[in-house]
Every structure is written in C-alpha cells, then in structure tokens.
Amino acid sequence: MPLVKRERPMPEINAASMADIAFLLLIFFLLVTTMNIDKGILVKLPPWPDSPEQIIDVKVEDRNVLTVLVNAKNELLVEGERTDVRQLKDIAKEFIANPHGRKDLAESPQKAVISLKTDRGTNYQTYITVYNELRRAYNELRDEAARERFGKPFAELTPEQQKEIRKMYPIRISEAEPEAVGERLTR
C-alpha cells in the first residue's frame, strides 16, 4: 500500500495584532530615546528683587570697567580698539589682576567688571568664542591663585577653599542687551 502524502494546511499568522505590536514598539522607543538638546551657557543670575525699592543702582568707576564690543562684522573691539580674540584672555587677565598697579586698570579683582556687548548681527559662534575667552581669563586667575595659596589647581580644592578663591576673583561679566552696534560704529 503506497503511502499517500496528505498536504497539511499551512498555519496562518494572525496579522490583526501586528499593528498593536508596532504601535507599542513605537511608544517604547519614543519614551526611552534621549534627545540631545542644546543646554546653553550656564550663568548664575542674581536673584530677582521682590520690590522696586530693592533695586540698587551701583556706580562703577570707569577704570573698573573693561568694555568689550563685538559688532555685526564679528570684529572684536576692546576699549574701542580692534583686537584679535586670541589676545582677549591676556588683556582680561591683566585688567582684572592689575599686577603692576596701573591707574588705567581695575583697582582690584573684586571691583573689576567686564562689560560685554554684542550686535544683533553678531555670529553666535563669535559670541561664544569671546565669552569663553573671558571665562578662561577668570579660570586661569583662579587656578594661579589656588596654586599659589594652596599648592594645587582650583579643581582639586575643597569647597571651602574654592569659595575663598572665588571671593578673590569673582566673575563679573556684565552683558548688555544686543543692539545695532555695528551700524553706529561704521558711521
């Protein structure tokens, strides 16, 4: 008796739940995927006053202000003179520390203010480069003071020691609202 092969029916895959599975996978990946977002520049702002009477008008002597302008052509002007951005850190360090006691530089690091003003047409990358150079000046001054006072870099100090160095060199960068500086300077 010959064997007769019977064809088996092919099992069917129920596709009705496939859409549900795809939807669940989509939701899962949306929830667990992290997006890289631009966090901006970390700057601690002073507290907002509770009332207008708490606003204090601080008078700063001209010698204690280093004016840094970036115009619409991305040109850097320090105290009205065109300057290369690579020189900015050293200019800022000398202004803040005033190691030779010059009368045209800041009286002390605690009184030194760097006024940074940009044009509305200033390139964002130029602004970041200028801002980073100013912060680098403060960071180097703090690091030098930490090495001189405690014999180690600022990053390795205890929180109390860091606080002491921050009091010696407080970061005082004043940023004014951007305006059409470039138009005014080119006239």
C-alpha positions as CSV (number, residue, x, y, z in Angstrom):
1,M,0.0,0.0,0.0
2,P,1.6,3.1,-1.1
3,L,1.9,6.0,1.3
4,V,-0.2,8.9,0.3
5,K,1.1,12.1,1.5
6,R,-1.5,14.4,2.7
7,E,-1.0,18.0,2.4
8,R,-1.2,19.8,5.7
9,P,-2.8,23.1,5.8
10,M,-0.4,25.9,6.2
11,P,-0.8,27.7,9.6
12,E,-1.9,31.3,9.2
13,I,-0.4,34.1,11.1
14,N,-2.9,36.4,12.6
15,A,-1.9,39.8,11.4
16,A,-4.5,41.6,13.4
17,S,-2.3,42.2,16.4
18,M,0.8,43.3,14.3
19,A,-0.4,46.9,14.3
20,D,-0.8,46.8,18.0
21,I,2.8,45.5,18.5
22,A,4.2,48.1,16.1
23,F,2.4,50.8,18.0
24,L,3.7,49.6,21.3
25,L,7.2,49.4,20.0
26,L,6.9,52.9,18.7
27,I,5.8,54.2,22.0
28,F,8.5,52.3,23.8
29,F,11.3,53.8,21.6
30,L,9.8,57.3,22.0
31,L,9.9,57.0,25.7
32,V,13.4,55.5,26.2
33,T,15.2,57.5,23.5
34,T,17.1,60.6,24.7
35,M,17.4,63.6,22.6
36,N,20.5,65.8,22.7
37,I,19.3,69.3,23.4
38,D,21.3,72.5,23.4
39,K,21.6,73.4,27.1
40,G,23.0,76.9,26.5
41,I,25.5,78.6,28.7
42,L,25.3,78.1,32.5
43,V,25.3,81.5,34.1
44,K,24.0,82.2,37.6
45,L,21.9,85.3,37.6
46,P,21.4,87.4,40.7
47,P,18.0,87.0,42.5
48,W,15.1,89.0,41.2
49,P,14.1,91.7,43.7
50,D,10.8,91.4,45.4
51,S,10.0,95.1,45.0
52,P,11.3,98.1,43.0
53,E,12.7,99.6,46.2
54,Q,15.2,96.7,46.5
55,I,16.8,97.6,43.2
56,I,20.2,99.1,43.9
57,D,21.8,101.5,41.4
58,V,25.5,100.6,41.6
59,K,28.0,103.2,40.4
60,V,31.1,101.7,38.9
61,E,34.2,103.8,38.2
62,D,35.3,103.9,34.6
63,R,38.7,102.4,35.4
64,N,37.0,99.3,36.8
65,V,35.1,98.5,33.6
66,L,36.7,96.8,30.6
67,T,34.4,97.4,27.6
68,V,34.3,94.5,25.1
69,L,32.2,95.0,21.9
70,V,31.5,92.6,19.1
71,N,30.0,94.3,16.0
72,A,27.9,92.9,13.2
73,K,31.0,92.1,11.2
74,N,32.2,89.9,14.1
75,E,35.0,92.3,14.9
76,L,36.2,92.5,18.5
77,L,36.7,95.9,20.0
78,V,38.3,96.1,23.4
79,E,38.1,99.7,24.9
80,G,37.4,100.9,21.3
81,E,40.4,99.3,19.7
82,R,40.2,96.3,17.3
83,T,41.7,93.3,19.0
84,D,42.3,89.7,18.0
85,V,40.2,87.2,20.0
86,R,43.4,85.3,20.9
87,Q,44.6,88.4,22.8
88,L,41.4,88.8,24.8
89,K,42.2,86.4,27.6
90,D,45.5,88.0,28.4
91,I,44.0,91.5,28.2
92,A,41.2,90.5,30.6
93,K,43.6,88.8,33.0
94,E,45.8,91.9,33.2
95,F,42.8,94.1,33.6
96,I,41.3,92.0,36.4
97,A,44.5,91.3,38.4
98,N,46.3,94.6,37.6
99,P,49.6,93.1,38.8
100,H,51.6,96.4,38.3
101,G,49.0,98.7,40.0
102,R,48.3,100.7,36.9
103,K,45.8,103.5,37.2
104,D,44.1,102.6,33.9
105,L,43.2,99.1,35.0
106,A,40.9,97.8,37.7
107,E,41.5,98.8,41.3
108,S,41.0,95.2,42.5
109,P,39.7,91.9,41.1
110,Q,36.6,92.4,43.3
111,K,35.8,95.7,41.6
112,A,36.6,94.7,38.1
113,V,33.7,94.4,35.7
114,I,33.9,93.2,32.1
115,S,31.1,94.8,30.0
116,L,30.3,92.5,27.0
117,K,28.1,94.0,24.4
118,T,27.2,92.4,21.0
119,D,25.4,93.5,17.9
120,R,22.2,91.8,16.8
121,G,24.0,90.7,13.7
122,T,26.9,89.1,15.7
123,N,27.6,85.5,14.8
124,Y,26.7,83.1,17.6
125,Q,30.0,81.3,17.3
126,T,31.9,84.6,17.7
127,Y,29.9,85.4,20.8
128,I,30.6,82.0,22.3
129,T,34.3,82.3,21.5
130,V,34.6,85.8,23.1
131,Y,32.6,84.7,26.1
132,N,34.8,81.6,26.6
133,E,37.9,83.7,26.4
134,L,36.6,85.9,29.2
135,R,35.7,83.0,31.3
136,R,39.1,81.4,30.6
137,A,40.8,84.5,31.9
138,Y,38.9,84.1,35.2
139,N,39.5,80.4,35.3
140,E,43.3,80.9,34.8
141,L,43.4,83.6,37.5
142,R,41.6,81.3,39.9
143,D,43.9,78.4,39.1
144,E,47.0,80.5,39.6
145,A,45.7,81.8,42.9
146,A,44.9,78.3,44.1
147,R,48.3,77.0,43.2
148,E,50.0,79.9,44.9
149,R,47.8,79.8,48.0
150,F,47.2,76.0,48.4
151,G,49.7,74.4,46.1
152,K,47.2,72.7,43.9
153,P,44.9,73.5,41.0
154,F,41.5,75.1,41.6
155,A,39.6,72.0,40.6
156,E,41.3,69.9,43.3
157,L,40.5,72.3,46.2
158,T,37.9,71.6,48.9
159,P,34.6,73.5,48.6
160,E,35.7,75.9,51.3
161,Q,39.0,76.6,49.6
162,Q,37.2,77.2,46.2
163,K,34.9,79.6,47.9
164,E,37.8,81.6,49.2
165,I,39.4,81.7,45.7
166,R,36.0,82.7,44.2
167,K,35.9,85.7,46.6
168,M,39.3,86.7,45.4
169,Y,38.3,86.5,41.8
170,P,34.5,86.9,41.4
171,I,33.3,86.5,37.9
172,R,31.7,89.8,37.0
173,I,30.8,89.8,33.3
174,S,28.0,92.2,32.5
175,E,26.1,91.5,29.3
176,A,24.1,94.3,27.8
177,E,21.1,93.8,25.5
178,P,22.3,93.4,21.9
179,E,21.6,96.4,19.7
180,A,22.7,97.6,16.3
181,V,26.2,98.5,17.5
182,G,27.7,97.8,14.1
183,E,25.7,100.5,12.4
184,R,26.8,103.0,15.0
185,L,30.5,102.1,14.8
186,T,30.7,102.1,11.0
187,R,29.2,105.6,10.5
